Amino acid sequence: MLKPPIHIFTDFDGTITIEDLGDKIFDVFGAFSTYYPQLTSGLLTVPAYWQRLAASIHAGTTLHVLRSWALEQPADTYFRGFVDFCQTNALPLTVVSDGFDVYIDAVLEREGAANVPRYCNRLQYNDGVFMPEYPGRDESCTCFCASCKRNNVLRSVPPEALIVYIGDGYSDFCAAEHADIIFAKKALAAYCNRQRLPHYPFTNFADVKTILEGLLARRRLKYRHQAMLKRKEAFETE
């Protein structure tokens, strides 16, 4: 029997980085504390939330300033090794985020992962005005994202792919439900427990690498039936 093609997807904020840079960058340069309560209380949708935050960025701030700030933010010490592990084992790795290119690209380049494909929102800057763009936006999806992570995942792989997903937050819920192997911490782990989604708890990418190495060695990477059904349903409704 042919081995299924394995594709690995990872969240960025709070997963590759230590902190959620999507929150922190607007706390430093904008009005995060004003609009975040409106998001969590349901007064703002995620796209509207990002629009308000982009508009709140302090005058005089440029993309260069934001990028320079991002380069000072720490990442998981073991992420570089995980990227090498994926490359050595011919395991395609893709970053999916509901954050923004300006800080994501800076950190990935610094961590030697500039060639890792990524899907994320864009932050445009014209004549002193910041404007978010959502290349992966899907009006039919109700997940907690501006750019649908589920769709970015499913559009990136062949139907027979075995999907591994790594994440930590609310924006990961929908994508994780469609994955065969889930690595979860923080809010995503709590959600998996509530929904009885089988998952591997992790602290950092060293944990993920160790567990994957064991699964590969024992040939224990298998499709998850419920995930296959959800992927089939997603393909039929899109």
C-alpha positions in Angstrom: 0.0 0.0 0.0 1.3 3.4 -0.9 2.0 5.8 2.0 -0.3 8.8 2.1 1.4 12.1 1.4 1.9 13.9 4.7 1.4 17.7 4.9 2.2 19.7 8.0 0.5 23.0 8.8 1.3 25.3 11.7 -0.2 28.4 13.2 2.2 31.3 13.7 1.2 33.6 16.7 1.8 31.9 20.0 3.0 28.7 18.2 6.1 29.7 16.2 6.4 32.8 18.4 6.4 32.9 22.1 3.7 35.6 22.3 0.8 36.5 20.0 2.4 39.2 17.9 -0.9 40.0 16.2 -2.1 41.2 19.6 1.2 42.6 20.8 2.0 44.7 17.7 -1.3 46.6 18.0 -0.9 46.9 21.7 2.5 48.7 21.1 1.5 50.7 18.0 -2.3 50.9 18.1 -5.4 50.7 20.2 -5.5 47.0 21.1 -7.0 47.5 24.5 -9.9 49.5 23.0 -11.0 47.0 20.4 -10.1 43.6 21.8 -12.9 43.6 24.3 -15.3 44.5 21.5 -14.1 41.4 19.5 -14.4 39.0 22.4 -17.8 40.3 23.3 -19.1 39.8 19.8 -19.5 43.5 19.0 -16.9 43.2 16.2 -16.3 40.5 13.6 -12.7 39.5 13.1 -12.3 41.4 9.8 -13.9 44.5 11.3 -11.6 44.2 14.3 -8.5 44.1 12.2 -9.7 47.1 10.2 -10.2 49.1 13.4 -6.8 48.1 14.7 -5.1 49.0 11.4 -6.7 52.4 11.4 -5.5 52.9 15.0 -1.8 52.6 14.3 0.0 55.6 15.6 0.9 58.4 13.1 4.5 58.2 11.9 4.6 54.4 12.1 5.7 52.7 8.9 6.0 49.1 7.6 9.7 49.4 8.2 9.1 50.3 11.9 6.7 47.3 12.3 9.2 44.9 10.6 12.1 46.1 12.8 10.0 45.6 15.9 9.0 42.1 14.8 12.7 41.1 14.4 13.2 41.7 18.1 10.4 39.3 19.1 11.4 35.8 20.3 10.4 32.6 18.5 10.3 29.0 19.8 13.9 28.0 20.1 13.2 24.6 18.5 11.4 25.9 15.4 14.5 26.0 13.3 15.2 22.4 14.1 11.7 21.5 13.3 12.0 23.2 9.9 15.2 21.1 9.2 13.4 18.0 10.3 10.6 18.5 7.9 13.0 19.2 5.0 15.2 16.2 5.8 12.1 13.9 5.8 10.5 15.5 2.8 7.5 16.6 4.8 5.9 19.7 3.3 5.5 22.4 6.0 3.2 25.4 5.6 2.4 28.3 7.9 -1.3 29.4 8.2 -2.1 32.5 10.1 -4.8 35.1 10.7 -2.0 37.6 11.4 -0.2 39.9 9.0 2.6 39.5 6.6 4.7 42.4 7.9 5.7 40.6 11.1 5.3 37.0 10.0 7.7 37.3 7.0 10.3 39.1 9.2 10.3 36.4 11.8 10.3 33.5 9.3 13.2 35.1 7.4 15.2 35.6 10.7 14.5 31.9 11.7 15.8 30.6 8.4 12.3 29.7 7.2 11.8 32.2 4.4 11.2 29.4 1.9 8.4 27.9 4.0 5.1 28.7 2.3 2.7 30.8 4.3 -0.9 32.0 4.1 -1.8 35.1 6.1 -3.4 38.5 5.9 -1.7 41.5 4.3 -1.1 44.9 5.9 -0.9 47.6 3.2 0.4 51.1 3.7 -0.4 53.9 1.4 -0.1 57.7 2.0 0.2 57.2 5.8 -2.9 54.9 6.0 -2.8 51.2 7.0 -5.3 48.9 5.4 -5.7 45.1 6.0 -6.4 42.7 3.2 -7.7 39.1 3.6 -6.6 36.9 0.7 -8.2 33.8 2.3 -11.5 35.4 3.3 -14.6 33.2 2.8 -18.0 34.7 3.5 -19.5 31.1 3.8 -17.1 30.2 6.7 -18.0 31.1 10.3 -14.6 30.3 11.8 -12.9 32.9 14.1 -10.7 34.2 11.3 -10.6 36.9 8.7 -8.7 34.6 6.4 -10.1 31.0 6.6 -7.4 28.7 7.8 -9.4 25.6 6.9 -9.7 26.7 3.3 -6.1 27.6 3.1 -5.2 24.1 4.4 -7.6 22.2 2.2 -6.7 24.1 -1.0 -3.0 23.4 -0.4 -3.1 19.6 -0.5 -4.4 16.8 -2.7 -7.5 15.0 -1.5 -5.5 12.0 -0.4 -3.2 14.0 1.9 -2.8 13.1 5.6 -3.0 16.5 7.4 -1.0 17.3 10.5 -2.0 20.6 12.3 -0.1 22.5 15.0 -1.8 25.3 16.9 -2.7 27.1 20.1 -5.7 29.5 19.7 -9.2 30.2 18.7 -8.4 30.8 15.0 -7.1 27.2 14.9 -10.4 25.5 15.9 -11.9 25.0 12.5 -8.7 24.0 10.7 -7.8 21.5 13.5 -11.2 19.8 13.2 -10.3 18.9 9.6 -6.8 17.5 10.4 -5.9 13.9 11.0 -3.1 14.5 13.5 -3.5 17.5 15.9 -0.9 19.1 18.1 -2.6 21.5 20.5 -1.8 23.8 23.5 -3.6 26.5 25.3 -7.1 27.4 23.9 -6.9 24.8 21.1 -6.0 22.1 23.6 -9.0 23.1 25.8 -11.2 23.1 22.7 -10.0 19.6 21.7 -10.8 18.3 25.1 -14.3 19.8 25.1 -15.0 18.4 21.6 -13.3 15.1 22.3 -10.9 15.6 19.4 -7.8 13.3 19.8 -4.7 15.4 20.0 -1.1 15.5 21.2 -0.5 18.2 23.9 2.8 20.0 23.3 4.9 22.8 24.8 7.3 23.5 21.9 8.5 22.2 18.6 10.9 19.8 20.2 7.8 18.0 21.5 6.2 18.0 18.1 9.4 16.7 16.4 9.8 13.9 19.0 6.3 12.7 18.7 6.3 12.8 14.9 9.6 10.9 14.8 8.0 8.2 16.9 4.8 8.1 14.8 6.8 7.9 11.6 9.1 5.2 12.9 6.2 3.1 14.1 4.1 3.9 11.0 1.4 5.2 13.2 0.4 8.2 11.2 -3.2 7.4 10.1 -6.2 9.2 8.7 -8.8 10.3 11.2 -12.2 9.2 10.1 -14.1 12.2 11.4 -11.6 14.6 9.8 -12.0 12.9 6.4 -15.8 13.3 6.6 -15.4 17.0 7.5 -13.0 17.5 4.6 -15.4 15.8 2.2 -18.2 18.0 3.5 -16.1 21.1 3.1 -15.2 20.3 -0.5 -18.8 19.6 -1.3 -20.1 22.9 0.1 -17.4 25.2 -1.3 
